[in-house]
Amino acid sequence: MSEDENAKVLSKDDVLSSILSPDPNRSRDEPAIAANISAQLSHMGLDTWSISVIRRVRDAIGRIKPDRIIEVGGGIGHRSAWIYDLIDQDDWQPTRYDIIENGAKFGVIIHRLMTRYKAESWTKIVVGELNSLLAETNAWKAASKSGIEVGDSPIQPQADVIIVDSNGKNVANAVKQMLPLLAKGGVLFTLEPLVPAGDVDEDDEAGMAVVEGFNSWINLIQSTNETHYIAFNPLFGGTLVAFLEK
């Protein structure tokens, strides 16, 4: 039985676990362009998801072959380079790939990556703060339903795969905001925030931010448990979490 036929007889919960499993047919080596960006990240003192986590997301996207992708928190394009390499290696191409990044300077770097892969026709680099972009997208959706011609939406209103990369304090809110943009059968990937360790003084702003972020995350998991299948995949460098609507 083919992988597609197996998916038909599996429950959505089983499908989600299957999506998160490693693909033994894909290389474990970091693509050359992504490796160069990784070295640049180190020089700039920036963090990104571990290679183990990104590789697993790459494997999942390779199974799903989504038509529409949204990546929140593009940074300088390290994870995006893995996705572009996957698309370049496989015989498929998304209709649209939105890369959202708050920093305009980083947006310029991602633009160079996009042109290097000749992905200009189907990639949209969106520079801005997520809350504002989502508010504008929701306004666009409301106007479109009323029949008003308002051009293109700031962010595509639905996606088959959504990747949310945000700091621990904001990740729960970002995921909550992005879940309504999942298309039917779509999957959202994110990284679980760090668990607070030890006692934290109320005057410790950084420590309290970690505590508040994790509490918001727990509340998110509890509130979405009735509406979504949620899978946790512990990997080197963090726990990858996937959401699929029930």
C-alpha positions as CSV (number, residue, x, y, z in Angstrom):
1,M,0.0,0.0,0.0
2,S,1.4,3.4,-0.9
3,E,2.0,6.2,1.6
4,D,-1.1,8.1,0.3
5,E,-3.3,5.0,0.6
6,N,-2.0,4.5,4.1
7,A,-2.9,8.0,5.0
8,K,-6.5,7.4,4.0
9,V,-7.0,4.6,6.5
10,L,-5.1,6.3,9.3
11,S,-6.8,8.7,11.8
12,K,-5.8,12.3,11.7
13,D,-3.9,11.8,14.9
14,D,-1.9,9.0,13.3
15,V,-1.3,11.0,10.2
16,L,0.1,13.8,12.3
17,S,2.5,11.5,14.0
18,S,3.5,10.0,10.6
19,I,4.2,13.5,9.2
20,L,6.6,14.2,12.1
21,S,8.6,11.0,11.6
22,P,12.0,11.3,9.9
23,D,12.2,10.6,6.2
24,P,15.0,8.0,5.7
25,N,15.2,8.8,2.0
26,R,16.4,12.4,2.5
27,S,19.9,13.5,3.2
28,R,20.8,14.4,6.7
29,D,23.4,16.9,5.5
30,E,22.8,20.6,5.6
31,P,22.3,22.1,2.2
32,A,25.3,24.2,1.1
33,I,23.5,27.5,1.0
34,A,21.9,26.9,4.4
35,A,25.3,26.0,5.8
36,N,26.7,29.3,4.6
37,I,23.8,31.2,6.2
38,S,24.3,29.2,9.5
39,A,27.9,30.5,9.6
40,Q,26.6,34.0,9.0
41,L,24.2,33.5,11.9
42,S,27.1,32.6,14.2
43,H,29.1,35.7,13.1
44,M,26.0,37.9,13.8
45,G,25.3,36.3,17.2
46,L,21.8,35.2,16.1
47,D,19.9,32.1,17.1
48,T,17.8,29.8,15.0
49,W,16.1,26.4,15.3
50,S,18.5,23.5,15.5
51,I,19.4,21.5,12.4
52,S,17.6,18.5,13.9
53,V,14.3,20.5,14.2
54,I,14.7,22.1,10.8
55,R,15.5,18.8,9.2
56,R,12.3,17.3,10.6
57,V,10.2,20.2,9.4
58,R,11.9,19.8,6.0
59,D,10.9,16.1,6.0
60,A,7.3,16.9,6.9
61,I,6.9,19.6,4.2
62,G,8.4,17.1,1.7
63,R,5.6,14.6,2.7
64,I,2.8,17.3,2.6
65,K,4.0,19.1,-0.5
66,P,1.9,22.1,0.4
67,D,0.5,24.5,-2.2
68,R,0.6,27.4,0.2
69,I,3.2,28.1,2.9
70,I,3.5,30.8,5.5
71,E,6.7,31.1,7.5
72,V,6.6,33.5,10.5
73,G,10.0,34.7,11.7
74,G,12.1,34.3,8.6
75,G,15.3,35.7,10.3
76,I,18.0,35.8,7.7
77,G,16.6,32.8,5.8
78,H,18.4,29.8,7.3
79,R,15.2,27.7,7.6
80,S,13.9,29.2,4.3
81,A,17.1,27.9,2.6
82,W,16.3,24.4,3.7
83,I,12.7,24.8,2.3
84,Y,14.0,26.3,-1.0
85,D,16.5,23.4,-1.3
86,L,13.7,20.9,-0.8
87,I,11.5,22.5,-3.5
88,D,14.5,22.6,-5.8
89,Q,15.3,18.9,-5.3
90,D,11.7,17.7,-5.6
91,D,9.3,17.8,-8.5
92,W,6.8,20.3,-7.1
93,Q,6.5,24.0,-6.4
94,P,4.1,25.9,-4.1
95,T,1.8,28.5,-5.5
96,R,2.7,30.9,-2.8
97,Y,5.3,31.1,0.0
98,D,5.0,34.0,2.4
99,I,8.0,34.7,4.5
100,I,7.2,37.2,7.4
101,E,10.0,39.0,9.1
102,N,9.8,42.0,11.4
103,G,13.2,43.4,10.5
104,A,13.6,45.3,7.1
105,K,17.3,44.6,7.1
106,F,16.7,40.8,7.3
107,G,14.1,41.1,4.6
108,V,16.8,42.3,2.2
109,I,18.9,39.3,3.1
110,I,15.9,36.9,2.5
111,H,15.3,38.7,-0.9
112,R,18.8,37.8,-2.0
113,L,18.1,34.1,-1.0
114,M,14.8,34.2,-2.9
115,T,16.4,35.5,-6.1
116,R,19.2,32.9,-5.8
117,Y,16.6,30.2,-6.0
118,K,14.7,32.1,-8.8
119,A,11.6,32.0,-6.6
120,E,10.4,35.5,-7.2
121,S,7.2,34.5,-8.9
122,W,5.8,32.5,-6.0
123,T,7.5,34.0,-2.9
124,K,6.2,37.0,-1.0
125,I,8.5,38.6,1.6
126,V,6.4,40.4,4.1
127,V,8.2,42.9,6.4
128,G,6.3,44.0,9.4
129,E,4.9,43.3,12.9
130,L,2.7,40.2,13.0
131,N,-0.2,41.7,14.9
132,S,-0.5,44.6,12.4
133,L,-0.2,42.3,9.4
134,L,-2.9,40.0,10.7
135,A,-5.2,43.0,11.4
136,E,-4.7,44.2,7.8
137,T,-5.3,40.7,6.5
138,N,-8.5,40.3,8.4
139,A,-9.6,43.7,7.2
140,W,-8.8,42.6,3.6
141,K,-10.9,39.4,4.1
142,A,-13.9,41.4,5.4
143,A,-13.7,43.8,2.5
144,S,-13.4,41.0,0.0
145,K,-16.5,39.3,1.3
146,S,-18.4,42.6,0.9
147,G,-17.4,42.7,-2.8
148,I,-14.9,45.6,-2.4
149,E,-11.9,45.4,-4.7
150,V,-8.9,45.8,-2.3
151,G,-6.0,44.2,-4.2
152,D,-3.8,41.5,-2.6
153,S,-3.9,40.5,1.0
154,P,-0.8,41.4,3.2
155,I,-0.6,37.7,4.2
156,Q,-2.3,35.0,2.2
157,P,-5.6,34.2,4.1
158,Q,-5.1,30.4,4.1
159,A,-2.1,28.1,4.0
160,D,-1.5,24.4,4.0
161,V,1.7,24.7,6.1
162,I,2.4,27.4,8.6
163,I,5.7,27.7,10.5
164,V,5.8,29.9,13.6
165,D,9.2,30.9,14.9
166,S,8.8,33.4,17.8
167,N,10.4,33.9,21.2
168,G,9.1,32.1,24.2
169,K,7.2,35.0,25.5
170,N,5.2,35.5,22.3
171,V,5.0,32.1,20.7
172,A,1.6,31.1,22.2
173,N,0.0,34.3,21.0
174,A,1.6,34.0,17.6
175,V,0.3,30.4,17.2
176,K,-3.2,31.4,18.4
177,Q,-3.3,34.1,15.8
178,M,-2.1,32.0,13.0
179,L,-4.2,28.9,13.6
180,P,-7.3,30.5,11.9
181,L,-5.2,30.8,8.7
182,L,-4.7,27.0,8.4
183,A,-6.5,25.5,5.4
184,K,-8.5,22.3,5.8
185,G,-6.0,19.5,6.5
186,G,-3.2,22.0,7.0
187,V,-0.5,21.7,9.6
188,L,1.1,24.4,11.8
189,F,4.7,23.8,13.1
190,T,6.3,25.6,16.0
191,L,8.9,25.0,18.8
192,E,7.7,24.5,22.3
193,P,9.0,27.3,24.6
194,L,11.6,26.5,27.3
195,V,10.3,25.3,30.6
196,P,11.1,27.7,33.4
197,A,13.8,26.3,35.7
198,G,14.1,27.1,39.4
199,D,12.6,30.0,41.3
200,V,12.2,33.3,39.5
201,D,12.3,36.6,41.4
202,E,9.5,39.0,40.5
203,D,12.0,41.7,39.7
204,D,13.8,39.5,37.2
205,E,12.1,40.7,34.0
206,A,13.8,38.2,31.7
207,G,13.0,35.3,34.0
208,M,9.4,36.4,34.5
209,A,9.0,36.7,30.7
210,V,10.0,33.0,30.4
211,V,7.5,32.0,33.1
212,E,4.7,34.1,31.5
213,G,5.4,32.8,28.1
214,F,5.3,29.2,29.2
215,N,2.1,29.8,31.2
216,S,0.5,31.2,28.0
217,W,1.7,28.2,26.1
218,I,0.1,25.8,28.6
219,N,-3.1,27.8,28.3
220,L,-2.9,27.5,24.5
221,I,-2.5,23.8,24.6
222,Q,-5.4,23.3,26.9
223,S,-7.7,25.6,24.9
224,T,-6.8,24.1,21.5
225,N,-6.9,20.4,22.6
226,E,-10.6,20.2,21.8
227,T,-10.3,21.6,18.4
228,H,-6.9,20.4,17.1
229,Y,-4.7,17.2,17.2
230,I,-1.4,18.2,18.7
231,A,1.8,16.2,18.4
232,F,5.0,16.7,20.3
233,N,8.3,15.5,18.9
234,P,11.4,16.0,21.2
235,L,14.5,16.5,19.2
236,F,18.0,17.8,19.8
237,G,17.6,21.5,20.3
238,G,14.0,21.6,21.3
239,T,10.5,20.0,21.0
240,L,8.8,20.4,17.6
241,V,5.0,20.8,18.0
242,A,2.5,20.3,15.2
243,F,-1.2,21.3,15.1
244,L,-3.9,19.8,12.8
245,E,-7.5,20.7,13.1
246,K,-9.9,17.9,14.1
